[in-house]
Amino acid sequence: MAAMSRAMSYHRHTIDGIDQKIVEHVREYGFVTNRTLQRLFDIHVYAARDLLNSLRDREILEKIGEAKGGRGVRYGPGPRFPG
């Protein structure tokens, strides 16, 4: 395992341009939805889901409200949302 660690490169994901646009949207409106991302970036529902999951995994966004799924799900600032 130690030998493998030298061969593997680790990449820490930082906020990129797309993430920054999403953060700016959340700052302005207080939340973002999957549909909003589809419209902002002209992407498919699954690509928007992947973006949201990535932001949630990095604690930049978190689910807000009681909606379990579908159109009512909103995402707001998470614990690591940029100040």
N, CA, C and O atoms as a CHARMM CRD file, in Angstrom:
* protein
*
  332
    1    1 MET  N      0.82000  -1.18900   0.00000 PROA 1      0.00000
    2    1 MET  CA     0.00000   0.00000   0.00000 PROA 1      0.00000
    3    1 MET  C      0.86400   1.25400   0.00000 PROA 1      0.00000
    4    1 MET  O      0.55000   2.22400  -0.69000 PROA 1      0.00000
    5    2 ALA  N      1.95000   1.24200   0.76800 PROA 2      0.00000
    6    2 ALA  CA     2.82600   2.40700   0.81700 PROA 2      0.00000
    7    2 ALA  C      3.43200   2.68700  -0.55300 PROA 2      0.00000
    8    2 ALA  O      3.57800   3.84600  -0.94100 PROA 2      0.00000
    9    3 ALA  N      3.78100   1.64400  -1.28100 PROA 3      0.00000
   10    3 ALA  CA     4.34700   1.82900  -2.61400 PROA 3      0.00000
   11    3 ALA  C      3.31300   2.41800  -3.56700 PROA 3      0.00000
   12    3 ALA  O      3.65100   3.21300  -4.44400 PROA 3      0.00000
   13    4 MET  N      2.07900   2.03500  -3.39500 PROA 4      0.00000
   14    4 MET  CA     1.01400   2.55600  -4.25000 PROA 4      0.00000
   15    4 MET  C      0.77200   4.03700  -4.00400 PROA 4      0.00000
   16    4 MET  O      0.43000   4.76900  -4.93200 PROA 4      0.00000
   17    5 SER  N      0.94500   4.48400  -2.77600 PROA 5      0.00000
   18    5 SER  CA     0.65700   5.88300  -2.47400 PROA 5      0.00000
   19    5 SER  C      1.58200   6.81800  -3.24400 PROA 5      0.00000
   20    5 SER  O      1.18900   7.93300  -3.58900 PROA 5      0.00000
   21    6 ARG  N      2.79000   6.37900  -3.51300 PROA 6      0.00000
   22    6 ARG  CA     3.71300   7.20300  -4.30300 PROA 6      0.00000
   23    6 ARG  C      3.29100   7.23100  -5.76300 PROA 6      0.00000
   24    6 ARG  O      3.52800   8.22100  -6.45600 PROA 6      0.00000
   25    7 ALA  N      2.67200   6.16500  -6.23600 PROA 7      0.00000
   26    7 ALA  CA     2.27800   6.07200  -7.63300 PROA 7      0.00000
   27    7 ALA  C      0.96100   6.79300  -7.90300 PROA 7      0.00000
   28    7 ALA  O      0.69300   7.20800  -9.03000 PROA 7      0.00000
   29    8 MET  N      0.16000   6.93500  -6.88300 PROA 8      0.00000
   30    8 MET  CA    -1.15200   7.55800  -7.05200 PROA 8      0.00000
   31    8 MET  C     -1.04700   9.04700  -6.78000 PROA 8      0.00000
   32    8 MET  O     -0.38500   9.47800  -5.83600 PROA 8      0.00000
   33    9 SER  N     -1.70000   9.81200  -7.61000 PROA 9      0.00000
   34    9 SER  CA    -1.72900  11.24800  -7.32900 PROA 9      0.00000
   35    9 SER  C     -3.09100  11.58100  -6.72700 PROA 9      0.00000
   36    9 SER  O     -4.11700  11.04100  -7.14100 PROA 9      0.00000
   37   10 TYR  N     -3.08300  12.45000  -5.77600 PROA 10     0.00000
   38   10 TYR  CA    -4.31200  12.84300  -5.12300 PROA 10     0.00000
   39   10 TYR  C     -4.69900  14.22600  -5.59300 PROA 10     0.00000
   40   10 TYR  O     -3.85600  15.11600  -5.69900 PROA 10     0.00000
   41   11 HSD  N     -5.96100  14.40200  -5.87000 PROA 11     0.00000
   42   11 HSD  CA    -6.45900  15.69200  -6.34500 PROA 11     0.00000
   43   11 HSD  C     -7.52900  16.16800  -5.38700 PROA 11     0.00000
   44   11 HSD  O     -8.55500  15.51200  -5.20700 PROA 11     0.00000
   45   12 ARG  N     -7.28800  17.29900  -4.77900 PROA 12     0.00000
   46   12 ARG  CA    -8.28700  17.89000  -3.89800 PROA 12     0.00000
   47   12 ARG  C     -9.10800  18.87100  -4.72600 PROA 12     0.00000
   48   12 ARG  O     -8.56800  19.80400  -5.31900 PROA 12     0.00000
   49   13 HSD  N    -10.40000  18.65100  -4.75900 PROA 13     0.00000
   50   13 HSD  CA   -11.26800  19.49800  -5.56700 PROA 13     0.00000
   51   13 HSD  C    -11.43400  20.85500  -4.89400 PROA 13     0.00000
   52   13 HSD  O    -11.81200  20.94300  -3.72600 PROA 13     0.00000
   53   14 THR  N    -11.15100  21.88800  -5.63600 PROA 14     0.00000
   54   14 THR  CA   -11.35500  23.24200  -5.14400 PROA 14     0.00000
   55   14 THR  C    -12.51900  23.86400  -5.90700 PROA 14     0.00000
   56   14 THR  O    -13.00500  23.29100  -6.88300 PROA 14     0.00000
   57   15 ILE  N    -12.95500  25.01000  -5.47200 PROA 15     0.00000
   58   15 ILE  CA   -14.06600  25.66400  -6.14000 PROA 15     0.00000
   59   15 ILE  C    -13.61000  26.15700  -7.51100 PROA 15     0.00000
   60   15 ILE  O    -12.66100  26.93400  -7.62300 PROA 15     0.00000
   61   16 ASP  N    -14.30000  25.69300  -8.54500 PROA 16     0.00000
   62   16 ASP  CA   -13.97700  26.11700  -9.90600 PROA 16     0.00000
   63   16 ASP  C    -15.02800  27.11800 -10.38400 PROA 16     0.00000
   64   16 ASP  O    -15.85700  27.57500  -9.59700 PROA 16     0.00000
   65   17 GLY  N    -14.99100  27.45400 -11.65800 PROA 17     0.00000
   66   17 GLY  CA   -15.90200  28.45100 -12.20900 PROA 17     0.00000
   67   17 GLY  C    -17.35900  28.07400 -12.06900 PROA 17     0.00000
   68   17 GLY  O    -18.18600  28.92100 -11.73100 PROA 17     0.00000
   69   18 ILE  N    -17.68900  26.82200 -12.32200 PROA 18     0.00000
   70   18 ILE  CA   -19.07900  26.36900 -12.20900 PROA 18     0.00000
   71   18 ILE  C    -19.52500  26.44800 -10.75900 PROA 18     0.00000
   72   18 ILE  O    -20.60600  26.95300 -10.45800 PROA 18     0.00000
   73   19 ASP  N    -18.68700  25.94800  -9.86500 PROA 19     0.00000
   74   19 ASP  CA   -19.01700  26.00900  -8.44100 PROA 19     0.00000
   75   19 ASP  C    -19.22800  27.46300  -8.01000 PROA 19     0.00000
   76   19 ASP  O    -20.14800  27.76500  -7.25000 PROA 19     0.00000
   77   20 GLN  N    -18.37300  28.35200  -8.49900 PROA 20     0.00000
   78   20 GLN  CA   -18.46400  29.75600  -8.11900 PROA 20     0.00000
   79   20 GLN  C    -19.78800  30.36500  -8.57500 PROA 20     0.00000
   80   20 GLN  O    -20.39200  31.14800  -7.84200 PROA 20     0.00000
   81   21 LYS  N    -20.24200  30.01800  -9.76900 PROA 21     0.00000
   82   21 LYS  CA   -21.53000  30.53200 -10.26000 PROA 21     0.00000
   83   21 LYS  C    -22.67500  30.03400  -9.38900 PROA 21     0.00000
   84   21 LYS  O    -23.62100  30.77100  -9.11200 PROA 21     0.00000
   85   22 ILE  N    -22.58500  28.78100  -8.96100 PROA 22     0.00000
   86   22 ILE  CA   -23.62100  28.22500  -8.09700 PROA 22     0.00000
   87   22 ILE  C    -23.60500  28.92900  -6.74700 PROA 22     0.00000
   88   22 ILE  O    -24.66000  29.26800  -6.21100 PROA 22     0.00000
   89   23 VAL  N    -22.42100  29.14800  -6.19900 PROA 23     0.00000
   90   23 VAL  CA   -22.28900  29.85100  -4.91600 PROA 23     0.00000
   91   23 VAL  C    -22.88000  31.25700  -5.03200 PROA 23     0.00000
   92   23 VAL  O    -23.61100  31.69700  -4.14400 PROA 23     0.00000
   93   24 GLU  N    -22.56900  31.95700  -6.11400 PROA 24     0.00000
   94   24 GLU  CA   -23.10800  33.30100  -6.32000 PROA 24     0.00000
   95   24 GLU  C    -24.63100  33.28400  -6.40500 PROA 24     0.00000
   96   24 GLU  O    -25.30100  34.16700  -5.87000 PROA 24     0.00000
   97   25 HSD  N    -25.17300  32.26700  -7.08500 PROA 25     0.00000
   98   25 HSD  CA   -26.63100  32.14200  -7.18200 PROA 25     0.00000
   99   25 HSD  C    -27.24500  31.94600  -5.79800 PROA 25     0.00000
  100   25 HSD  O    -28.25200  32.57100  -5.46700 PROA 25     0.00000
  101   26 VAL  N    -26.64000  31.08100  -4.99500 PROA 26     0.00000
  102   26 VAL  CA   -27.15800  30.81900  -3.64900 PROA 26     0.00000
  103   26 VAL  C    -27.05300  32.08500  -2.78600 PROA 26     0.00000
  104   26 VAL  O    -27.94500  32.37000  -1.98900 PROA 26     0.00000
  105   27 ARG  N    -25.97900  32.82700  -2.94700 PROA 27     0.00000
  106   27 ARG  CA   -25.85600  34.09400  -2.20200 PROA 27     0.00000
  107   27 ARG  C    -26.99100  35.05600  -2.56400 PROA 27     0.00000
  108   27 ARG  O    -27.54800  35.73100  -1.69900 PROA 27     0.00000
  109   28 GLU  N    -27.31900  35.10700  -3.84800 PROA 28     0.00000
  110   28 GLU  CA   -28.34100  36.05000  -4.31300 PROA 28     0.00000
  111   28 GLU  C    -29.75800  35.60200  -3.96600 PROA 28     0.00000
  112   28 GLU  O    -30.57400  36.41800  -3.53800 PROA 28     0.00000
  113   29 TYR  N    -30.06000  34.32100  -4.14500 PROA 29     0.00000
  114   29 TYR  CA   -31.42300  33.83000  -3.98500 PROA 29     0.00000
  115   29 TYR  C    -31.65700  33.01400  -2.71300 PROA 29     0.00000
  116   29 TYR  O    -32.80500  32.77200  -2.34100 PROA 29     0.00000
  117   30 GLY  N    -30.58700  32.58800  -2.04500 PROA 30     0.00000
  118   30 GLY  CA   -30.73200  31.82600  -0.81800 PROA 30     0.00000
  119   30 GLY  C    -30.78100  30.32600  -0.99900 PROA 30     0.00000
  120   30 GLY  O    -30.64500  29.58000  -0.02900 PROA 30     0.00000
  121   31 PHE  N    -30.97400  29.87200  -2.22500 PROA 31     0.00000
  122   31 PHE  CA   -31.03700  28.43800  -2.50900 PROA 31     0.00000
  123   31 PHE  C    -30.83000  28.19900  -3.99500 PROA 31     0.00000
  124   31 PHE  O    -30.81700  29.13400  -4.79600 PROA 31     0.00000
  125   32 VAL  N    -30.67000  26.93500  -4.34800 PROA 32     0.00000
  126   32 VAL  CA   -30.57900  26.51100  -5.73800 PROA 32     0.00000
  127   32 VAL  C    -31.31100  25.17600  -5.85000 PROA 32     0.00000
  128   32 VAL  O    -31.41000  24.43600  -4.87200 PROA 32     0.00000
  129   33 THR  N    -31.82200  24.87100  -7.03800 PROA 33     0.00000
  130   33 THR  CA   -32.48800  23.59600  -7.29700 PROA 33     0.00000
  131   33 THR  C    -31.81800  22.91100  -8.47800 PROA 33     0.00000
  132   33 THR  O    -31.02200  23.51500  -9.19700 PROA 33     0.00000
  133   34 ASN  N    -32.14800  21.66200  -8.66100 PROA 34     0.00000
  134   34 ASN  CA   -31.64400  20.91400  -9.80500 PROA 34     0.00000
  135   34 ASN  C    -32.06600  21.61600 -11.09100 PROA 34     0.00000
  136   34 ASN  O    -31.26100  21.77400 -12.00900 PROA 34     0.00000
  137   35 ARG  N    -33.30700  22.02900 -11.15500 PROA 35     0.00000
  138   35 ARG  CA   -33.82500  22.68100 -12.36200 PROA 35     0.00000
  139   35 ARG  C    -33.08500  23.98900 -12.65400 PROA 35     0.00000
  140   35 ARG  O    -32.83700  24.32300 -13.81300 PROA 35     0.00000
  141   36 THR  N    -32.74100  24.71400 -11.61400 PROA 36     0.00000
  142   36 THR  CA   -31.97900  25.95100 -11.79200 PROA 36     0.00000
  143   36 THR  C    -30.64200  25.65900 -12.46400 PROA 36     0.00000
  144   36 THR  O    -30.23500  26.37200 -13.38100 PROA 36     0.00000
  145   37 LEU  N    -29.96400  24.61500 -12.01000 PROA 37     0.00000
  146   37 LEU  CA   -28.67400  24.26100 -12.60300 PROA 37     0.00000
  147   37 LEU  C    -28.82600  23.81700 -14.05100 PROA 37     0.00000
  148   37 LEU  O    -27.97600  24.11200 -14.89000 PROA 37     0.00000
  149   38 GLN  N    -29.91000  23.10900 -14.34100 PROA 38     0.00000
  150   38 GLN  CA   -30.16300  22.70500 -15.72200 PROA 38     0.00000
  151   38 GLN  C    -30.27100  23.92700 -16.62700 PROA 38     0.00000
  152   38 GLN  O    -29.72600  23.94100 -17.73100 PROA 38     0.00000
  153   39 ARG  N    -30.96800  24.93800 -16.16000 PROA 39     0.00000
  154   39 ARG  CA   -31.15100  26.16300 -16.95400 PROA 39     0.00000
  155   39 ARG  C    -29.87900  27.00100 -17.02700 PROA 39     0.00000
  156   39 ARG  O    -29.52700  27.50200 -18.09500 PROA 39     0.00000
  157   40 LEU  N    -29.18600  27.15600 -15.89700 PROA 40     0.00000
  158   40 LEU  CA   -27.97600  27.98100 -15.87500 PROA 40     0.00000
  159   40 LEU  C    -26.88300  27.45200 -16.79800 PROA 40     0.00000
  160   40 LEU  O    -26.20400  28.22400 -17.47500 PROA 40     0.00000
  161   41 PHE  N    -26.71800  26.13200 -16.81900 PROA 41     0.00000
  162   41 PHE  CA   -25.59400  25.53800 -17.53600 PROA 41     0.00000
  163   41 PHE  C    -26.00100  24.72000 -18.76000 PROA 41     0.00000
  164   41 PHE  O    -25.14900  24.11700 -19.41200 PROA 41     0.00000
  165   42 ASP  N    -27.30100  24.69300 -19.07800 PROA 42     0.00000
  166   42 ASP  CA   -27.81700  23.92600 -20.21500 PROA 42     0.00000
  167   42 ASP  C    -27.33000  22.48300 -20.15000 PROA 42     0.00000
  168   42 ASP  O    -26.71600  21.96700 -21.08400 PROA 42     0.00000
  169   43 ILE  N    -27.62300  21.84800 -19.01700 PROA 43     0.00000
  170   43 ILE  CA   -27.19700  20.46800 -18.78500 PROA 43     0.00000
  171   43 ILE  C    -28.40600  19.58700 -18.48500 PROA 43     0.00000
  172   43 ILE  O    -29.49800  20.08300 -18.20400 PROA 43     0.00000
  173   44 HSD  N    -28.19900  18.30500 -18.55000 PROA 44     0.00000
  174   44 HSD  CA   -29.23100  17.30900 -18.29900 PROA 44     0.00000
  175   44 HSD  C    -29.47200  17.18800 -16.79300 PROA 44     0.00000
  176   44 HSD  O    -28.62000  17.55900 -15.98500 PROA 44     0.00000
  177   45 VAL  N    -30.62600  16.67300 -16.43500 PROA 45     0.00000
  178   45 VAL  CA   -31.00500  16.51100 -15.03300 PROA 45     0.00000
  179   45 VAL  C    -29.96400  15.71400 -14.24800 PROA 45     0.00000
  180   45 VAL  O    -29.70200  16.01200 -13.08200 PROA 45     0.00000
  181   46 TYR  N    -29.37400  14.70900 -14.87800 PROA 46     0.00000
  182   46 TYR  CA   -28.40100  13.86400 -14.17200 PROA 46     0.00000
  183   46 TYR  C    -27.07500  14.59100 -13.95000 PROA 46     0.00000
  184   46 TYR  O    -26.41800  14.37500 -12.93100 PROA 46     0.00000
  185   47 ALA  N    -26.67900  15.43800 -14.87700 PROA 47     0.00000
  186   47 ALA  CA   -25.46400  16.23700 -14.69100 PROA 47     0.00000
  187   47 ALA  C    -25.68000  17.24100 -13.56100 PROA 47     0.00000
  188   47 ALA  O    -24.77800  17.47800 -12.75700 PROA 47     0.00000
  189   48 ALA  N    -26.86700  17.82700 -13.50000 PROA 48     0.00000
  190   48 ALA  CA   -27.18800  18.75800 -12.41300 PROA 48     0.00000
  191   48 ALA  C    -27.17200  18.02300 -11.07400 PROA 48     0.00000
  192   48 ALA  O    -26.67700  18.54700 -10.07500 PROA 48     0.00000
  193   49 ARG  N    -27.71400  16.81700 -11.06200 PROA 49     0.00000
  194   49 ARG  CA   -27.69400  15.99900  -9.83700 PROA 49     0.00000
  195   49 ARG  C    -26.27000  15.74800  -9.38200 PROA 49     0.00000
  196   49 ARG  O    -25.96500  15.84700  -8.19400 PROA 49     0.00000
  197   50 ASP  N    -25.39600  15.42200 -10.32900 PROA 50     0.00000
  198   50 ASP  CA   -24.00000  15.14300  -9.99200 PROA 50     0.00000
  199   50 ASP  C    -23.31000  16.38000  -9.42800 PROA 50     0.00000
  200   50 ASP  O    -22.52300  16.27600  -8.48700 PROA 50     0.00000
  201   51 LEU  N    -23.59700  17.54600  -9.99400 PROA 51     0.00000
  202   51 LEU  CA   -23.04300  18.79100  -9.45600 PROA 51     0.00000
  203   51 LEU  C    -23.50700  19.01000  -8.02600 PROA 51     0.00000
  204   51 LEU  O    -22.70700  19.32700  -7.14500 PROA 51     0.00000
  205   52 LEU  N    -24.79900  18.84100  -7.80200 PROA 52     0.00000
  206   52 LEU  CA   -25.34500  19.03400  -6.45900 PROA 52     0.00000
  207   52 LEU  C    -24.75100  18.03400  -5.47300 PROA 52     0.00000
  208   52 LEU  O    -24.42000  18.39300  -4.34300 PROA 52     0.00000
  209   53 ASN  N    -24.61800  16.78900  -5.89600 PROA 53     0.00000
  210   53 ASN  CA   -24.02900  15.77300  -5.01600 PROA 53     0.00000
  211   53 ASN  C    -22.58400  16.11200  -4.67000 PROA 53     0.00000
  212   53 ASN  O    -22.15900  15.93200  -3.52900 PROA 53     0.00000
  213   54 SER  N    -21.83300  16.59800  -5.64400 PROA 54     0.00000
  214   54 SER  CA   -20.45600  16.97800  -5.39500 PROA 54     0.00000
  215   54 SER  C    -20.38600  18.12400  -4.38400 PROA 54     0.00000
  216   54 SER  O    -19.56700  18.09400  -3.46600 PROA 54     0.00000
  217   55 LEU  N    -21.23300  19.11800  -4.55000 PROA 55     0.00000
  218   55 LEU  CA   -21.25700  20.25200  -3.62900 PROA 55     0.00000
  219   55 LEU  C    -21.72300  19.81800  -2.23600 PROA 55     0.00000
  220   55 LEU  O    -21.24200  20.34400  -1.23200 PROA 55     0.00000
  221   56 ARG  N    -22.63500  18.88300  -2.17100 PROA 56     0.00000
  222   56 ARG  CA   -23.09000  18.36000  -0.88000 PROA 56     0.00000
  223   56 ARG  C    -21.98800  17.54000  -0.21600 PROA 56     0.00000
  224   56 ARG  O    -21.76400  17.65900   0.98800 PROA 56     0.00000
  225   57 ASP  N    -21.30400  16.71100  -0.99300 PROA 57     0.00000
  226   57 ASP  CA   -20.21900  15.88900  -0.44300 PROA 57     0.00000
  227   57 ASP  C    -19.12000  16.76400   0.16000 PROA 57     0.00000
  228   57 ASP  O    -18.50600  16.39800   1.16200 PROA 57     0.00000
  229   58 ARG  N    -18.87800  17.91300  -0.45100 PROA 58     0.00000
  230   58 ARG  CA   -17.85200  18.83300   0.03500 PROA 58     0.00000
  231   58 ARG  C    -18.41200  19.82300   1.05700 PROA 58     0.00000
  232   58 ARG  O    -17.70900  20.73800   1.48500 PROA 58     0.00000
  233   59 GLU  N    -19.67600  19.64200   1.44900 PROA 59     0.00000
  234   59 GLU  CA   -20.37500  20.44200   2.45700 PROA 59     0.00000
  235   59 GLU  C    -20.48300  21.92100   2.09500 PROA 59     0.00000
  236   59 GLU  O    -20.61400  22.77200   2.97400 PROA 59     0.00000
  237   60 ILE  N    -20.42800  22.22100   0.80300 PROA 60     0.00000
  238   60 ILE  CA   -20.63200  23.59200   0.34200 PROA 60     0.00000
  239   60 ILE  C    -22.12100  23.89200   0.33800 PROA 60     0.00000
  240   60 ILE  O    -22.53900  25.00000   0.67600 PROA 60     0.00000
  241   61 LEU  N    -22.92300  22.89900  -0.04800 PROA 61     0.00000
  242   61 LEU  CA   -24.37700  23.02100  -0.01200 PROA 61     0.00000
  243   61 LEU  C    -24.94700  21.91700   0.86200 PROA 61     0.00000
  244   61 LEU  O    -24.31700  20.88200   1.08100 PROA 61     0.00000
  245   62 GLU  N    -26.15900  22.16400   1.35600 PROA 62     0.00000
  246   62 GLU  CA   -26.90100  21.13300   2.06500 PROA 62     0.00000
  247   62 GLU  C    -28.37200  21.27200   1.71100 PROA 62     0.00000
  248   62 GLU  O    -28.85100  22.35300   1.37000 PROA 62     0.00000
  249   63 LYS  N    -29.07300  20.15500   1.80000 PROA 63     0.00000
  250   63 LYS  CA   -30.50000  20.15700   1.50300 PROA 63     0.00000
  251   63 LYS  C    -31.22100  20.96700   2.56800 PROA 63     0.00000
  252   63 LYS  O    -30.94000  20.83600   3.76000 PROA 63     0.00000
  253   64 ILE  N    -32.15400  21.80600   2.12900 PROA 64     0.00000
  254   64 ILE  CA   -32.95400  22.58500   3.06700 PROA 64     0.00000
  255   64 ILE  C    -34.42500  22.25300   2.85300 PROA 64     0.00000
  256   64 ILE  O    -34.83000  21.89000   1.74900 PROA 64     0.00000
  257   65 GLY  N    -35.20600  22.37500   3.88800 PROA 65     0.00000
  258   65 GLY  CA   -36.63400  22.07600   3.78700 PROA 65     0.00000
  259   65 GLY  C    -36.93500  20.61700   4.04300 PROA 65     0.00000
  260   65 GLY  O    -36.05200  19.82300   4.36700 PROA 65     0.00000
  261   66 GLU  N    -38.19100  20.28900   3.89000 PROA 66     0.00000
  262   66 GLU  CA   -38.67600  18.94300   4.20500 PROA 66     0.00000
  263   66 GLU  C    -38.83800  18.03700   2.99100 PROA 66     0.00000
  264   66 GLU  O    -39.12300  16.85000   3.15200 PROA 66     0.00000
  265   67 ALA  N    -38.66200  18.56300   1.77900 PROA 67     0.00000
  266   67 ALA  CA   -38.88300  17.76600   0.57000 PROA 67     0.00000
  267   67 ALA  C    -37.90800  16.60000   0.51300 PROA 67     0.00000
  268   67 ALA  O    -36.71700  16.75500   0.78300 PROA 67     0.00000
  269   68 LYS  N    -38.42700  15.43500   0.16000 PROA 68     0.00000
  270   68 LYS  CA   -37.60100  14.22600   0.06900 PROA 68     0.00000
  271   68 LYS  C    -36.99300  14.06600  -1.31900 PROA 68     0.00000
  272   68 LYS  O    -35.90700  13.50500  -1.45800 PROA 68     0.00000
  273   69 GLY  N    -37.67800  14.55000  -2.33900 PROA 69     0.00000
  274   69 GLY  CA   -37.20300  14.40500  -3.71100 PROA 69     0.00000
  275   69 GLY  C    -38.10700  15.15700  -4.65900 PROA 69     0.00000
  276   69 GLY  O    -39.16700  15.65100  -4.27600 PROA 69     0.00000
  277   70 GLY  N    -37.67300  15.23500  -5.89200 PROA 70     0.00000
  278   70 GLY  CA   -38.48300  15.89700  -6.90600 PROA 70     0.00000
  279   70 GLY  C    -38.29700  17.40300  -6.92600 PROA 70     0.00000
  280   70 GLY  O    -37.27200  17.92200  -6.48400 PROA 70     0.00000
  281   71 ARG  N    -39.29400  18.09200  -7.44200 PROA 71     0.00000
  282   71 ARG  CA   -39.20700  19.53000  -7.68200 PROA 71     0.00000
  283   71 ARG  C    -39.05000  20.37000  -6.42900 PROA 71     0.00000
  284   71 ARG  O    -38.52700  21.48100  -6.50600 PROA 71     0.00000
  285   72 GLY  N    -39.47500  19.88800  -5.30200 PROA 72     0.00000
  286   72 GLY  CA   -39.44600  20.69400  -4.09000 PROA 72     0.00000
  287   72 GLY  C    -38.11300  20.75100  -3.37100 PROA 72     0.00000
  288   72 GLY  O    -37.97600  21.47700  -2.38600 PROA 72     0.00000
  289   73 VAL  N    -37.12200  19.99900  -3.84400 PROA 73     0.00000
  290   73 VAL  CA   -35.83800  19.94400  -3.13500 PROA 73     0.00000
  291   73 VAL  C    -35.02300  21.19600  -3.43700 PROA 73     0.00000
  292   73 VAL  O    -34.78300  21.55000  -4.59200 PROA 73     0.00000
  293   74 ARG  N    -34.60700  21.85100  -2.36000 PROA 74     0.00000
  294   74 ARG  CA   -33.77400  23.04500  -2.46300 PROA 74     0.00000
  295   74 ARG  C    -32.48700  22.81100  -1.69400 PROA 74     0.00000
  296   74 ARG  O    -32.44300  22.05400  -0.72400 PROA 74     0.00000
  297   75 TYR  N    -31.44600  23.47800  -2.15200 PROA 75     0.00000
  298   75 TYR  CA   -30.14000  23.35900  -1.51700 PROA 75     0.00000
  299   75 TYR  C    -29.65800  24.75000  -1.14100 PROA 75     0.00000
  300   75 TYR  O    -29.67100  25.66900  -1.96000 PROA 75     0.00000
  301   76 GLY  N    -29.23300  24.89200   0.10000 PROA 76     0.00000
  302   76 GLY  CA   -28.74200  26.17300   0.60100 PROA 76     0.00000
  303   76 GLY  C    -27.31900  26.03700   1.09600 PROA 76     0.00000
  304   76 GLY  O    -26.69700  24.98600   0.94500 PROA 76     0.00000
  305   77 PRO  N    -26.80600  27.10400   1.68900 PROA 77     0.00000
  306   77 PRO  CA   -25.42300  27.08800   2.16600 PROA 77     0.00000
  307   77 PRO  C    -25.17300  25.98700   3.19700 PROA 77     0.00000
  308   77 PRO  O    -25.96100  25.78200   4.12000 PROA 77     0.00000
  309   78 GLY  N    -24.05900  25.28900   3.01200 PROA 78     0.00000
  310   78 GLY  CA   -23.65000  24.26000   3.95100 PROA 78     0.00000
  311   78 GLY  C    -22.56300  24.76900   4.87200 PROA 78     0.00000
  312   78 GLY  O    -22.20000  25.94400   4.81300 PROA 78     0.00000
  313   79 PRO  N    -22.03400  23.89400   5.73100 PROA 79     0.00000
  314   79 PRO  CA   -21.01700  24.28800   6.70400 PROA 79     0.00000
  315   79 PRO  C    -19.75700  24.88800   6.07900 PROA 79     0.00000
  316   79 PRO  O    -19.10300  25.72600   6.70000 PROA 79     0.00000
  317   80 ARG  N    -19.41300  24.47700   4.87900 PROA 80     0.00000
  318   80 ARG  CA   -18.19300  24.97900   4.22300 PROA 80     0.00000
  319   80 ARG  C    -18.50000  25.95000   3.08200 PROA 80     0.00000
  320   80 ARG  O    -17.67800  26.15000   2.18700 PROA 80     0.00000
  321   81 PHE  N    -19.68400  26.54700   3.12400 PROA 81     0.00000
  322   81 PHE  CA   -20.05300  27.53000   2.10400 PROA 81     0.00000
  323   81 PHE  C    -19.09000  28.70000   2.21100 PROA 81     0.00000
  324   81 PHE  O    -18.86700  29.22100   3.30400 PROA 81     0.00000
  325   82 PRO  N    -18.51300  29.12200   1.08300 PROA 82     0.00000
  326   82 PRO  CA   -17.53600  30.22500   1.13200 PROA 82     0.00000
  327   82 PRO  C    -18.12800  31.50700   1.72100 PROA 82     0.00000
  328   82 PRO  O    -19.22200  31.92900   1.34700 PROA 82     0.00000
  329   83 GLY  N    -17.38600  32.11500   2.64500 PROA 83     0.00000
  330   83 GLY  CA   -17.84000  33.30600   3.34800 PROA 83     0.00000
  331   83 GLY  C    -17.82000  34.49100   2.48200 PROA 83     0.00000
  332   83 GLY  O    -18.17500  35.58400   2.92400 PROA 83     0.00000
